[in-house]
């Protein structure tokens, strides 16, 4: 199952956005606080619980400064997935979006597609807001 978030334009250069996102502790700033609990992070991963008690773990797999950050599911995640944050800079501003690719069976897809789409769109909007202050 593939999901691309809304594309957003962030009022910062791609290096600044990349540096913000590569610090896994900053992922917390992008998450909906009313739907997430038990957030933890270390040098290259983070984990949190979503509604329903499901634990999501993100582990950085590949980083290309100013272009993308590829993360994969950790061992506690309910299904395997990749999540890539794509960045491109034009005139000092950065356009970015999240691309999700998960190996989800048909039954799970029905349950998770809309919540995941909403989550990734929310995270994109929060990234934009973070650089507007």
C-alpha positions as CSV (number, residue, x, y, z in Angstrom):
1,X,0.0,0.0,0.0
2,X,1.4,3.4,-1.0
3,X,0.4,6.8,0.4
4,X,1.9,10.1,-0.5
5,X,1.1,13.1,1.8
6,X,0.1,16.5,0.7
7,X,3.1,18.5,-0.6
8,X,3.9,21.5,1.5
9,X,6.2,24.4,1.0
10,X,8.3,25.2,4.0
11,X,9.8,28.7,4.5
12,X,13.4,27.4,5.0
13,X,16.2,26.0,2.9
14,X,16.4,22.2,2.4
15,X,19.5,21.9,4.7
16,X,17.6,23.4,7.6
17,X,14.6,21.2,7.1
18,X,16.8,18.1,6.7
19,X,18.7,18.9,9.9
20,X,15.5,19.4,11.8
21,X,14.1,16.0,10.5
22,X,17.2,14.0,11.0
23,X,17.0,14.6,14.7
24,X,14.5,11.9,15.5
25,X,13.4,13.8,18.7
26,X,11.9,16.4,16.4
27,X,9.4,13.9,14.9
28,X,7.4,14.4,18.1
29,X,6.7,18.1,17.1
30,X,5.0,16.7,13.9
31,X,2.7,14.3,15.6
32,X,-0.9,14.9,16.8
33,X,-0.5,15.0,20.6
34,X,-4.1,13.8,21.3
35,X,-3.5,10.6,19.3
36,X,0.1,9.7,20.4
37,X,1.7,8.7,23.7
38,X,4.9,7.2,25.0
39,X,7.2,9.0,22.5
40,X,10.8,8.0,22.8
41,X,13.8,8.7,20.6
42,X,17.5,8.0,20.3
43,X,20.2,8.9,17.8
44,X,18.6,7.3,14.8
45,X,15.1,6.0,15.8
46,X,11.9,6.9,17.6
47,X,8.8,5.1,18.7
48,X,5.4,6.0,19.9
49,X,2.0,4.6,20.6
50,X,-1.0,5.5,18.5
51,X,-4.7,5.2,19.4
52,X,-5.5,1.6,20.0
53,X,-2.2,0.9,21.7
54,X,-0.2,0.1,18.5
55,X,3.5,0.9,18.7
56,X,5.1,2.5,15.7
57,X,8.9,2.5,15.5
58,X,10.8,4.5,12.9
59,X,14.5,3.7,12.2
60,X,16.6,5.9,9.9
61,X,17.9,3.8,7.1
62,X,19.4,6.3,4.6
63,X,20.0,10.0,4.7
64,X,20.8,12.2,1.8
65,X,21.3,15.8,3.1
66,X,18.9,18.3,1.6
67,X,17.1,15.6,-0.5
68,X,15.5,12.8,1.6
69,X,15.4,10.8,4.8
70,X,14.4,7.2,4.4
71,X,13.1,5.4,7.5
72,X,11.9,1.9,7.9
73,X,9.6,0.2,10.5
74,X,11.3,-1.1,13.6
75,X,10.7,-4.5,15.1
76,X,7.7,-3.4,17.3
77,X,5.7,-2.0,14.4
78,X,2.6,-4.0,13.4
79,X,3.7,-4.4,9.7
80,X,6.8,-3.7,7.6
81,X,7.0,-0.3,5.9
82,X,9.3,2.4,4.5
83,X,8.6,6.1,5.1
84,X,10.6,8.6,3.0
85,X,10.6,12.3,3.5
86,X,11.3,13.9,0.1
87,X,12.7,17.5,0.0
88,X,13.5,19.8,-2.8
89,X,14.7,23.4,-2.6
90,X,13.7,26.2,-4.9
91,X,14.6,29.9,-4.1
92,X,15.4,29.2,-0.5
93,X,12.2,27.4,0.2
94,X,11.7,23.7,0.5
95,X,8.9,21.6,-0.9
96,X,8.4,18.3,0.9
97,X,6.1,15.4,1.3
98,X,6.0,12.0,3.0
99,X,5.9,8.8,0.9
100,X,4.7,5.6,2.7
101,X,5.1,2.1,1.3
102,X,3.7,-0.6,3.6
103,X,3.3,-4.3,3.3
104,X,-0.3,-4.5,4.5
105,X,-2.9,-7.3,3.9
106,X,-6.2,-6.3,2.4
107,X,-8.0,-6.5,5.8
108,X,-5.6,-4.2,7.5
109,X,-5.5,-1.8,4.5
110,X,-9.2,-1.1,5.0
111,X,-8.6,-0.2,8.6
112,X,-5.4,1.8,8.3
113,X,-5.5,3.6,5.0
114,X,-7.5,6.6,6.0
115,X,-5.9,7.1,9.5
116,X,-2.4,6.9,7.9
117,X,-3.3,9.3,5.1
118,X,-4.6,11.8,7.7
119,X,-1.5,11.3,9.9
120,X,0.9,12.0,7.1
121,X,-1.0,15.0,5.9
122,X,-1.0,16.3,9.5
123,X,2.7,15.8,9.8
124,X,3.3,17.7,6.5
125,X,1.3,20.6,7.7
126,X,3.0,20.6,11.1
127,X,6.4,20.7,9.4
128,X,5.4,23.8,7.5
129,X,4.1,25.4,10.7
130,X,7.3,24.6,12.5
131,X,9.3,26.9,10.2
132,X,6.7,29.7,10.1
133,X,7.5,31.0,13.6
